[in-house]
Amino acid sequence: MSVVWAVCCILLVSVWVYITSCIISCRTTQARRILITGDFNIHIDVTSDPLSREFLNLLNCLDFKQHVMQPTHNRGHTLDLVITHGLSIGVSSVADLAVSDHYCVFFNITSFNQGEAPVRTVRRRYITSEVAANFMGILQSTPAEILPAPCNFIVDNFNSRLKSTLDSVAPLLTKTIKRKPTPPWRKNKEINELKRKCRSAERRWRKNKLTVHCEILRQQLKSYNNAVRKARISHFSQLITNHKNNPRLLFSTFNILTASNSNKVFKTPTDDLCENFADHFRTKIKDIRSCLLSHQVLSVNASELLSLPEETLESFALVDARTLGRVFSQVNPTTCPLDPIPTSLLKSFYGFFEEQFLNIMNCSLQMGVFPTAFKMAVVKPLLKKSNLDPNVFDNYRPVSNLPFLSKILEKLVFNQVNDFLNRNNILEKHQSGFRRNHSTETALVKILNDIRWNLDNKKLTVLVLLDLSAAFDTVDHHILLNRLSHLVGLSGTVLNWFCSYLTDRCFDVSMDTCSSGTHEIGCGVPQGSILGPLLFNLYMLPLGDVIRRHGISFHSYADDTQLYIVVSPDETDQIDALLNCIVDIKSWMAVNFL
């Protein structure tokens, strides 16, 4: 809430309109509900007044509303205003209390505070160069021995050693965050210096009220706002230029630039709330599978067994230091709460840990075992869209966070399996999801090109868009493993590794410092993983043959499938084929728990 008072000099009122515009613009970018009230000394009721028009235009441009319509001064003008953004206000009365030449404005505010948590609590470590040096010094004084041992023992021992060492030099501390972080484009010396000059000019003007100092303040504010605007433009321009080949980051940046200020927040996180989220996510998948349970089959369709490739993949090639180093540089260095130390610290001392990393990765590949410590996921509920009700669980999607080393191991396996798939042309050629040199753009270009070609030939196109609900989470492990064996050609140690990878996985839901209990995952491919999308594409392989049997054109992106046919106005055969195809797809989806 802001309370304002403006002086009556016309020149100063003009400056005040400019200053107020800066304040309102700033408030709009920082808050979703704003109340501004006070004596503005602007004759809002006089429509011919240029200052009044300028001010009302400003409010209209920034989506603010002025609620006082009656005179608020004994000379008959409306000077005292109640201005809001994102609030429900009702002005009940304007009364002369005989204590001033201004009247008193009475108004009601509804839903001013809708339960947002004013603070959030996080747990973090404070790691300085000195802490990092102490951490490495302790590890170097007691070097780890590389001995033959079960894969789970090696990983657990590695994690325990790193975590206990870091706890001794940089223990986890609880911190309360009271405000949003400063935008990155404001973090430079030039803007900070201009901000100091604005404050200095404002203090000087308030002290002596000289016109010259008022003009200086106006120029300083103009310089500051221009600098912030240019810095923001430069920040996003550089971000877009540097990542022009990264569609995911470009879409994320676009959402930031076009998002509204209504960033809804759920009520204060608690352990019970996390448990409720966990139950909701599990119940949703259970209900979907229950609806399809009557269609469950005990074996893979016989027609799928005929596509076994000539080459099979029975064992993984062990990785060397060069291969491991390249993969470490490729994987996004995110840190999971389950990681023993921050990923940045792990990568900064990569040379010291390299031999232990190689031991963990090669032990897993050689034994066909995915370490149990890598099967745990931390799930954070994320609101699907900013305009959805944050109090409805169905409006959230579970976002999984996995240990960093698990992603390294997955990437090593992904590279070898993907090379095998490409050599044998196993992947669906009309699938654009999660494949190198493929994207939503390739899917869109292919379909639009076909539709336009049909239009050029004076033919019609019938397009059907299919979407699946929670498709990645309902994948049946038994069917997937059969498909990997009989359709893809995985066997031996490789197939055992994937069986270990899929089974006995678990998760908990975490919000700030609160978390739920641990829950088992009995189906689905791991969300947030590197192998999950590839496994889903392999799970969907037979769908292409189902569609092709009906002579229907199609293209897919992950779980989204587009069917389209070319028809003439007087033809119906193709329409019948499309309808029959949809019936078969529905049946195939049900049998495969989709």
C-alpha positions as CSV (number, residue, x, y, z in Angstrom):
1,M,0.0,0.0,0.0
2,S,1.2,3.5,-0.8
3,V,0.0,6.8,0.7
4,V,0.8,10.0,-1.3
5,W,0.5,13.7,-0.9
6,A,1.3,16.2,-3.6
7,V,2.1,20.0,-3.4
8,C,-0.1,22.5,-5.3
9,C,2.5,24.3,-7.5
10,I,1.6,23.5,-11.2
11,L,5.2,22.8,-12.1
12,L,5.7,20.5,-9.1
13,V,2.5,18.7,-9.8
14,S,3.8,18.0,-13.4
15,V,6.9,16.6,-11.9
16,W,4.8,14.7,-9.3
17,V,2.8,13.1,-12.2
18,Y,6.1,11.9,-13.7
19,I,7.5,10.6,-10.3
20,T,4.1,8.9,-9.6
21,S,4.3,7.2,-13.0
22,C,7.7,5.8,-12.1
23,I,6.5,4.6,-8.7
24,I,3.4,2.9,-10.1
25,S,5.4,1.3,-12.9
26,C,7.8,-0.1,-10.3
27,R,5.0,-1.3,-8.0
28,T,3.3,-3.1,-10.9
29,T,6.3,-5.2,-11.6
30,Q,6.8,-6.2,-8.0
31,A,3.2,-6.9,-6.6
32,R,0.0,-8.3,-7.9
33,R,-2.3,-6.3,-5.6
34,I,-1.7,-2.6,-5.1
35,L,-3.5,0.2,-3.2
36,I,-2.5,3.8,-3.6
37,T,-4.5,6.5,-1.7
38,G,-4.0,10.2,-0.7
39,D,-4.2,13.8,-1.8
40,F,-3.0,14.0,-5.4
41,N,-3.9,17.7,-5.9
42,I,-5.0,16.9,-9.5
43,H,-8.5,18.0,-10.6
44,I,-9.5,14.5,-11.8
45,D,-13.1,15.8,-12.3
46,V,-12.0,18.4,-14.8
47,T,-11.7,16.4,-18.1
48,S,-10.1,19.3,-19.9
49,D,-7.2,19.6,-17.5
50,P,-4.1,18.2,-19.3
51,L,-2.6,17.0,-16.1
52,S,-5.8,15.1,-15.3
53,R,-5.9,13.5,-18.7
54,E,-2.2,12.5,-18.5
55,F,-2.6,10.9,-15.1
56,L,-5.8,9.0,-16.0
57,N,-4.1,7.8,-19.2
58,L,-1.2,6.5,-17.1
59,L,-3.6,4.6,-14.8
60,N,-5.4,3.1,-17.8
61,C,-2.2,2.0,-19.5
62,L,-1.0,0.2,-16.3
63,D,-4.5,-1.4,-15.6
64,F,-5.1,0.7,-12.5
65,K,-8.6,1.9,-11.4
66,Q,-9.5,5.1,-9.7
67,H,-12.6,4.7,-7.5
68,V,-13.5,8.2,-6.1
69,M,-16.1,9.9,-8.3
70,Q,-17.5,12.6,-5.8
71,P,-15.9,15.9,-4.8
72,T,-13.4,15.6,-2.0
73,H,-12.7,19.3,-1.4
74,N,-14.9,22.1,-0.1
75,R,-14.3,23.9,-3.4
76,G,-16.0,21.1,-5.4
77,H,-13.1,19.2,-6.9
78,T,-11.9,15.6,-6.7
79,L,-8.4,15.7,-5.3
80,D,-8.3,12.7,-2.9
81,L,-8.1,9.5,-4.8
82,V,-8.2,5.7,-4.1
83,I,-6.4,3.8,-6.8
84,T,-6.1,0.0,-7.0
85,H,-4.6,-2.8,-9.1
86,G,-5.9,-6.3,-8.6
87,L,-8.1,-5.4,-5.7
88,S,-11.9,-5.3,-5.1
89,I,-12.7,-1.9,-3.6
90,G,-16.0,-0.2,-2.7
91,V,-16.2,3.5,-1.8
92,S,-19.0,3.7,0.7
93,S,-19.1,7.4,1.3
94,V,-17.4,10.8,1.1
95,A,-18.1,12.9,4.2
96,D,-17.2,16.4,5.5
97,L,-16.0,15.9,9.0
98,A,-15.3,19.6,9.5
99,V,-11.7,19.0,10.5
100,S,-10.1,20.0,7.1
101,D,-10.9,21.6,3.8
102,H,-10.7,18.0,2.4
103,Y,-13.4,15.5,2.9
104,C,-12.9,12.0,4.4
105,V,-13.2,9.1,1.9
106,F,-14.5,5.8,3.4
107,F,-14.0,2.6,1.4
108,N,-13.9,-1.2,2.0
109,I,-11.2,-3.6,0.8
110,T,-12.1,-7.2,0.2
111,S,-9.6,-10.1,-0.2
112,F,-6.6,-7.9,0.4
113,N,-4.6,-10.8,1.9
114,Q,-5.4,-14.2,0.3
115,G,-3.1,-16.3,2.4
116,E,0.3,-15.8,0.8
117,A,3.2,-16.8,2.9
118,P,5.2,-13.6,3.6
119,V,8.4,-15.6,4.0
120,R,9.7,-19.0,3.0
121,T,12.2,-21.1,4.8
122,V,15.0,-22.9,3.0
123,R,18.0,-24.9,4.1
124,R,21.4,-24.2,2.4
125,R,25.1,-24.4,2.9
126,Y,27.4,-21.4,2.6
127,I,30.4,-22.6,0.6
128,T,33.3,-20.2,0.2
129,S,36.7,-20.8,-1.4
130,E,38.1,-21.4,2.1
131,V,35.4,-24.0,2.9
132,A,36.1,-25.7,-0.4
133,A,39.8,-25.8,0.4
134,N,39.1,-27.3,3.8
135,F,36.7,-29.9,2.3
136,M,39.3,-31.0,-0.2
137,G,42.1,-31.0,2.4
138,I,40.1,-33.5,4.6
139,L,39.4,-35.8,1.6
140,Q,43.1,-35.7,0.5
141,S,44.3,-36.6,4.0
142,T,42.2,-39.8,3.9
143,P,42.1,-41.0,0.3
144,A,39.5,-43.6,-0.6
145,E,40.5,-47.1,-1.6
146,I,39.3,-48.5,-4.9
147,L,38.4,-52.1,-4.0
148,P,36.1,-54.7,-5.7
149,A,32.7,-54.4,-4.0
150,P,28.9,-54.5,-4.8
151,C,27.7,-51.5,-6.7
152,N,25.3,-50.3,-4.0
153,F,28.1,-50.5,-1.4
154,I,30.4,-48.4,-3.6
155,V,27.8,-45.7,-4.1
156,D,26.6,-45.6,-0.5
157,N,30.1,-45.4,0.8
158,F,31.0,-42.6,-1.7
159,N,27.9,-40.5,-0.8
160,S,28.4,-41.0,2.9
161,R,32.0,-40.0,2.9
162,L,31.3,-36.8,0.9
163,K,28.3,-35.8,2.9
164,S,29.9,-36.3,6.3
165,T,33.0,-34.3,5.2
166,L,31.0,-31.4,3.9
167,D,28.8,-31.4,7.1
168,S,32.0,-30.9,9.1
169,V,33.1,-27.8,7.2
170,A,29.8,-26.3,6.0
171,P,26.7,-27.6,7.9
172,L,23.2,-27.1,6.5
173,L,21.7,-23.9,7.9
174,T,18.1,-22.8,7.9
175,K,17.4,-19.4,6.4
176,T,14.2,-17.3,6.0
177,I,13.8,-15.6,2.7
178,K,11.6,-12.5,3.0
179,R,11.7,-11.0,-0.5
180,K,12.2,-11.9,-4.0
181,P,15.8,-11.8,-5.4
182,T,17.0,-8.8,-7.3
183,P,16.5,-9.2,-11.1
184,P,19.9,-9.9,-12.7
185,W,19.8,-6.9,-15.0
186,R,19.7,-4.6,-11.9
187,K,22.9,-6.1,-10.5
188,N,25.5,-3.8,-12.0
189,K,27.5,-0.8,-10.8
190,E,26.0,1.7,-13.2
191,I,22.4,1.1,-12.1
192,N,23.3,1.1,-8.5
193,E,25.2,4.4,-8.9
194,L,22.2,6.0,-10.7
195,K,19.9,4.7,-7.9
196,R,22.1,6.4,-5.3
197,K,22.0,9.7,-7.3
198,C,18.2,9.5,-7.5
199,R,18.0,9.1,-3.7
200,S,20.4,12.0,-3.2
201,A,18.5,14.3,-5.6
202,E,15.2,13.4,-3.9
203,R,16.6,14.2,-0.4
204,R,17.9,17.5,-1.7
205,W,14.6,18.5,-3.3
206,R,12.6,17.5,-0.2
207,K,14.9,19.6,1.9
208,N,14.7,22.9,0.0
209,K,11.8,22.5,-2.6
210,L,13.8,24.5,-5.2
211,T,12.6,24.2,-8.8
212,V,16.1,23.6,-10.1
213,H,16.5,20.6,-7.7
214,C,13.1,19.3,-8.8
215,E,14.3,19.3,-12.4
216,I,17.5,17.6,-11.4
217,L,15.5,14.8,-9.7
218,R,13.3,14.5,-12.8
219,Q,16.4,14.0,-15.0
220,Q,18.0,11.5,-12.5
221,L,14.8,9.4,-12.5
222,K,14.7,9.5,-16.3
223,S,18.3,8.4,-16.5
224,Y,17.8,5.6,-14.0
225,N,14.6,4.2,-15.7
226,N,16.3,4.4,-19.1
227,A,19.3,2.5,-17.7
228,V,17.1,-0.2,-16.1
229,R,15.1,-0.5,-19.3
230,K,18.2,-0.9,-21.5
231,A,19.8,-3.4,-19.1
232,R,16.7,-5.5,-19.1
233,I,16.5,-5.4,-22.9
234,S,20.2,-6.3,-23.1
235,H,19.9,-9.1,-20.6
236,F,17.1,-10.9,-22.5
237,S,18.6,-10.1,-26.0
238,Q,21.8,-11.7,-24.9
239,L,20.0,-14.6,-23.4
240,I,18.0,-15.3,-26.6
241,T,21.1,-14.9,-28.8
242,N,23.3,-17.2,-26.7
243,H,20.6,-19.9,-26.6
244,K,19.0,-19.5,-30.0
245,N,19.3,-23.3,-30.6
246,N,17.8,-24.2,-27.3
247,P,14.0,-24.2,-27.7
248,R,13.3,-25.1,-24.1
249,L,15.1,-22.1,-22.8
250,L,13.6,-19.8,-25.5
251,F,10.1,-20.9,-24.5
252,S,10.9,-20.4,-20.8
253,T,12.2,-16.9,-21.6
254,F,9.1,-16.1,-23.6
255,N,6.9,-17.2,-20.7
256,I,8.9,-14.9,-18.4
257,L,8.5,-11.9,-20.7
258,T,4.7,-12.5,-21.3
259,A,3.7,-13.8,-17.9
260,S,1.2,-11.8,-15.8
261,N,2.1,-10.5,-12.4
262,S,-0.4,-12.9,-10.7
263,N,2.1,-15.4,-9.4
264,K,-0.2,-17.5,-7.2
265,V,1.3,-19.1,-4.2
266,F,0.0,-22.1,-2.3
267,K,-0.6,-21.9,1.4
268,T,2.3,-22.4,3.8
269,P,4.1,-25.7,3.1
270,T,3.7,-28.4,5.8
271,D,4.6,-32.1,6.1
272,D,0.9,-32.9,5.9
273,L,0.5,-30.8,2.7
274,C,3.4,-32.7,1.1
275,E,1.9,-36.0,2.2
276,N,-1.5,-35.0,0.6
277,F,0.3,-34.1,-2.7
278,A,2.1,-37.5,-2.6
279,D,-1.2,-39.3,-2.1
280,H,-2.9,-37.3,-4.9
281,F,-0.2,-38.1,-7.4
282,R,-0.3,-41.8,-6.5
283,T,-4.1,-42.0,-6.5
284,K,-4.3,-40.3,-9.9
285,I,-2.1,-42.9,-11.6
286,K,-3.9,-45.7,-9.7
287,D,-7.3,-44.5,-10.9
288,I,-6.2,-44.3,-14.5
289,R,-4.7,-47.9,-14.4
290,S,-7.8,-49.2,-12.6
291,C,-10.0,-47.9,-15.5
292,L,-7.9,-49.9,-17.9
293,L,-7.4,-53.0,-15.8
294,S,-10.0,-55.0,-17.5
295,H,-7.9,-54.8,-20.8
296,Q,-4.7,-56.1,-19.2
297,V,-2.8,-58.8,-21.1
298,L,-0.3,-61.2,-19.7
299,S,1.9,-61.4,-22.8
300,V,3.0,-59.2,-25.7
301,N,1.0,-59.3,-28.9
302,A,2.4,-62.0,-31.2
303,S,2.7,-59.6,-34.1
304,E,5.2,-57.5,-32.1
305,L,7.6,-60.5,-31.9
306,L,8.2,-60.5,-35.6
307,S,10.3,-57.3,-35.7
308,L,13.4,-58.6,-33.8
309,P,16.5,-56.9,-35.3
310,E,19.4,-59.0,-36.6
311,E,21.8,-57.3,-34.1
312,T,21.2,-57.5,-30.4
313,L,22.8,-55.5,-27.5
314,E,23.9,-57.9,-24.8
315,S,26.5,-55.9,-22.8
316,F,27.7,-52.3,-22.3
317,A,31.2,-51.1,-23.3
318,L,33.1,-49.9,-20.3
319,V,33.8,-46.2,-20.3
320,D,37.2,-44.5,-20.1
321,A,38.2,-41.2,-18.5
322,R,37.8,-39.3,-21.8
323,T,34.3,-40.5,-22.4
324,L,33.3,-39.8,-18.8
325,G,34.8,-36.3,-18.9
326,R,32.8,-35.4,-22.0
327,V,29.6,-36.6,-20.5
328,F,30.2,-34.6,-17.3
329,S,30.6,-31.5,-19.4
330,Q,27.3,-32.2,-21.3
331,V,25.0,-32.9,-18.4
332,N,23.2,-29.8,-16.9
333,P,24.9,-29.2,-13.5
334,T,21.8,-29.1,-11.4
335,T,21.9,-30.1,-7.7
336,C,19.3,-32.4,-6.1
337,P,18.6,-32.4,-2.4
338,L,19.8,-36.1,-2.4
339,D,23.2,-35.2,-3.7
340,P,25.9,-35.5,-1.0
341,I,27.5,-32.2,-2.1
342,P,26.6,-29.4,-4.5
343,T,27.2,-30.3,-8.1
344,S,29.3,-27.2,-8.6
345,L,31.7,-28.4,-5.9
346,L,31.7,-31.9,-7.3
347,K,32.6,-30.7,-10.8
348,S,35.2,-28.2,-9.6
349,F,37.2,-31.2,-8.1
350,Y,36.4,-33.6,-10.9
351,G,40.1,-34.6,-11.4
352,F,40.3,-35.8,-7.8
353,F,37.0,-37.8,-8.0
354,E,37.5,-39.1,-11.6
355,E,38.8,-42.6,-10.6
356,Q,35.9,-43.1,-8.1
357,F,33.4,-41.9,-10.8
358,L,34.8,-44.4,-13.2
359,N,34.6,-47.2,-10.6
360,I,30.9,-46.4,-9.9
361,M,29.9,-46.2,-13.6
362,N,31.8,-49.2,-14.9
363,C,30.7,-51.3,-11.9
364,S,27.0,-50.6,-12.8
365,L,27.5,-51.2,-16.5
366,Q,29.4,-54.4,-15.9
367,M,27.2,-55.9,-13.3
368,G,23.9,-54.8,-14.9
369,V,22.8,-53.1,-11.7
370,F,21.4,-49.6,-11.3
371,P,22.4,-48.3,-7.8
372,T,19.5,-48.1,-5.3
373,A,20.7,-44.6,-4.1
374,F,20.0,-43.4,-7.7
375,K,16.4,-44.6,-7.7
376,M,15.1,-42.0,-5.3
377,A,13.4,-38.9,-6.6
378,V,12.4,-35.6,-4.9
379,V,9.2,-34.3,-6.4
380,K,8.1,-30.7,-6.3
381,P,4.5,-29.7,-7.2
382,L,4.4,-27.1,-10.0
383,L,1.3,-25.2,-11.0
384,K,0.5,-26.0,-14.6
385,K,-0.6,-22.5,-15.5
386,S,-0.4,-19.2,-13.5
387,N,-4.1,-18.6,-13.9
388,L,-5.2,-21.9,-12.3
389,D,-6.5,-22.2,-8.7
390,P,-3.5,-23.0,-6.5
391,N,-5.7,-24.8,-4.0
392,V,-6.8,-27.5,-6.4
393,F,-4.3,-30.5,-6.5
394,D,-5.3,-31.4,-10.1
395,N,-3.8,-28.1,-11.2
396,Y,-0.3,-29.3,-10.3
397,R,2.2,-31.5,-12.1
398,P,4.9,-33.4,-10.3
399,V,8.4,-32.3,-11.2
400,S,11.1,-34.8,-10.3
401,N,14.6,-34.0,-9.2
402,L,17.1,-36.9,-9.4
403,P,20.7,-37.3,-8.1
404,F,23.3,-35.8,-10.4
405,L,25.4,-38.9,-10.7
406,S,22.4,-40.9,-11.7
407,K,22.0,-38.6,-14.7
408,I,25.7,-39.2,-15.6
409,L,25.2,-42.9,-15.5
410,E,22.0,-42.6,-17.5
411,K,23.7,-40.5,-20.2
412,L,26.4,-43.1,-20.6
413,V,23.8,-45.8,-21.1
414,F,21.7,-43.5,-23.4
415,N,24.7,-42.9,-25.7
416,Q,25.4,-46.6,-26.2
417,V,21.7,-47.6,-26.6
418,N,20.9,-44.7,-28.9
419,D,23.9,-45.6,-31.2
420,F,22.5,-49.2,-31.3
421,L,19.0,-47.9,-32.2
422,N,20.3,-45.7,-34.9
423,R,22.5,-48.4,-36.5
424,N,19.5,-50.7,-36.7
425,N,16.8,-48.1,-37.7
426,I,14.6,-49.1,-34.8
427,L,13.2,-45.7,-33.8
428,E,9.9,-44.6,-35.3
429,K,10.8,-42.2,-38.2
430,H,7.6,-40.2,-37.6
431,Q,8.4,-39.5,-33.9
432,S,10.0,-36.1,-33.3
433,G,10.0,-36.2,-29.5
434,F,13.3,-36.3,-27.6
435,R,15.5,-37.0,-30.6
436,R,18.6,-35.3,-31.9
437,N,17.8,-33.0,-34.8
438,H,14.1,-33.4,-34.1
439,S,11.7,-31.0,-32.2
440,T,8.2,-29.6,-32.2
441,E,9.3,-27.6,-35.2
442,T,10.0,-30.6,-37.3
443,A,6.6,-32.1,-36.4
444,L,4.9,-28.8,-37.2
445,V,6.7,-28.2,-40.5
446,K,6.0,-31.8,-41.7
447,I,2.2,-31.6,-41.0
448,L,1.7,-28.1,-42.2
449,N,3.7,-28.9,-45.4
450,D,1.4,-31.9,-46.1
451,I,-1.7,-29.8,-45.4
452,R,-0.6,-27.0,-47.7
453,W,0.4,-29.5,-50.4
454,N,-3.1,-30.9,-50.3
455,L,-4.7,-27.4,-50.5
456,D,-2.5,-26.7,-53.6
457,N,-4.0,-29.8,-55.2
458,K,-7.5,-28.7,-54.2
459,K,-8.0,-31.5,-51.7
460,L,-9.2,-31.4,-48.1
461,T,-7.3,-32.6,-45.0
462,V,-9.0,-34.1,-42.0
463,L,-6.7,-33.8,-38.9
464,V,-7.3,-35.6,-35.6
465,L,-5.2,-34.7,-32.5
466,L,-4.7,-37.3,-29.8
467,D,-3.4,-36.5,-26.3
468,L,-2.8,-38.9,-23.4
469,S,-3.3,-38.2,-19.7
470,A,-0.2,-38.8,-17.5
471,A,1.2,-41.1,-20.2
472,F,4.8,-41.2,-18.8
473,D,3.4,-42.2,-15.4
474,T,1.2,-45.2,-16.5
475,V,3.8,-47.1,-18.6
476,D,3.6,-50.8,-17.6
477,H,7.1,-52.2,-16.7
478,H,6.3,-55.7,-17.7
479,I,5.2,-54.7,-21.2
480,L,8.1,-52.2,-21.5
481,L,10.7,-54.9,-20.7
482,N,9.1,-57.3,-23.1
483,R,9.2,-54.7,-25.8
484,L,12.9,-53.9,-25.1
485,S,13.7,-57.6,-25.4
486,H,11.5,-58.6,-28.4
487,L,11.2,-55.4,-30.4
488,V,14.4,-53.6,-29.7
489,G,16.8,-56.5,-29.2
490,L,18.2,-55.8,-25.7
491,S,19.4,-58.9,-23.8
492,G,21.8,-60.2,-21.2
493,T,23.5,-57.6,-19.0
494,V,21.8,-54.7,-20.8
495,L,18.3,-56.0,-20.3
496,N,19.1,-56.8,-16.6
497,W,20.4,-53.2,-16.2
498,F,17.1,-51.8,-17.5
499,C,15.1,-54.2,-15.3
500,S,17.1,-52.9,-12.3
501,Y,16.6,-49.3,-13.5
502,L,12.8,-49.6,-13.6
503,T,12.1,-51.6,-10.4
504,D,12.1,-50.5,-6.7
505,R,12.0,-46.8,-7.5
506,C,10.5,-44.4,-4.9
507,F,9.8,-40.7,-4.3
508,D,8.9,-38.1,-1.7
509,V,7.3,-34.7,-2.2
510,S,9.3,-31.8,-0.9
511,M,8.3,-28.1,-0.5
512,D,10.9,-25.8,1.1
513,T,12.0,-27.6,4.3
514,C,8.9,-29.8,4.5
515,S,8.6,-33.3,3.0
516,S,6.3,-36.3,2.8
517,G,7.2,-39.9,3.6
518,T,8.8,-42.2,1.0
519,H,6.5,-43.9,-1.5
520,E,7.1,-46.7,-4.0
521,I,6.6,-46.3,-7.7
522,G,5.2,-49.4,-9.4
523,C,4.8,-48.1,-13.0
524,G,5.9,-45.3,-15.4
525,V,9.2,-44.1,-16.7
526,P,11.2,-41.8,-14.4
527,Q,10.3,-38.2,-14.9
528,G,13.2,-35.7,-15.1
529,S,15.5,-38.5,-16.2
530,I,17.6,-38.8,-19.4
531,L,16.5,-42.3,-20.2
532,G,12.8,-41.8,-19.5
533,P,11.8,-40.1,-22.8
534,L,13.8,-42.7,-24.8
535,L,12.1,-45.6,-23.0
536,F,8.7,-44.0,-23.7
537,N,9.4,-43.7,-27.4
538,L,10.4,-47.4,-27.4
539,Y,7.2,-48.3,-25.5
540,M,5.2,-46.5,-28.2
541,L,6.9,-48.3,-31.1
542,P,4.0,-50.6,-32.1
543,L,1.6,-47.7,-32.4
544,G,3.1,-46.7,-35.8
545,D,2.3,-50.1,-37.2
546,V,-1.3,-50.0,-35.9
547,I,-1.8,-46.7,-37.7
548,R,0.0,-47.7,-40.9
549,R,-2.3,-50.8,-41.3
550,H,-5.1,-48.4,-42.0
551,G,-3.1,-46.3,-44.5
552,I,-3.3,-43.2,-42.3
553,S,-0.7,-40.4,-42.3
554,F,0.6,-39.5,-38.9
555,H,3.3,-37.7,-36.9
556,S,4.1,-37.8,-33.2
557,Y,5.8,-35.8,-30.6
558,A,6.3,-37.9,-27.4
559,D,2.7,-38.8,-26.3
560,D,1.0,-36.4,-28.7
561,T,-0.1,-38.0,-32.0
562,Q,-1.6,-36.3,-35.0
563,L,-3.6,-38.4,-37.6
564,Y,-4.5,-36.9,-40.9
565,I,-6.0,-38.0,-44.2
566,V,-6.5,-36.5,-47.6
567,V,-10.2,-36.6,-48.8
568,S,-12.3,-35.2,-51.7
569,P,-15.7,-33.8,-50.9
570,D,-17.5,-36.8,-52.5
571,E,-15.3,-39.5,-50.8
572,T,-16.1,-41.3,-47.6
573,D,-13.8,-44.4,-47.7
574,Q,-10.9,-42.5,-46.1
575,I,-13.2,-41.2,-43.3
576,D,-14.3,-44.8,-42.5
577,A,-10.6,-45.8,-42.4
578,L,-9.8,-43.0,-40.1
579,L,-12.6,-43.9,-37.7
580,N,-11.5,-47.6,-37.7
581,C,-8.0,-46.5,-37.0
582,I,-9.1,-44.5,-34.0
583,V,-11.0,-47.5,-32.7
584,D,-7.9,-49.7,-33.0
585,I,-5.7,-47.0,-31.4
586,K,-8.1,-46.7,-28.5
587,S,-8.0,-50.5,-28.0
588,W,-4.1,-50.6,-28.2
589,M,-3.8,-47.7,-25.8
590,A,-6.1,-49.5,-23.2
591,V,-4.1,-52.7,-23.5
592,N,-0.9,-50.8,-22.9
593,F,-2.3,-48.8,-19.9
594,L,-2.3,-45.5,-21.8
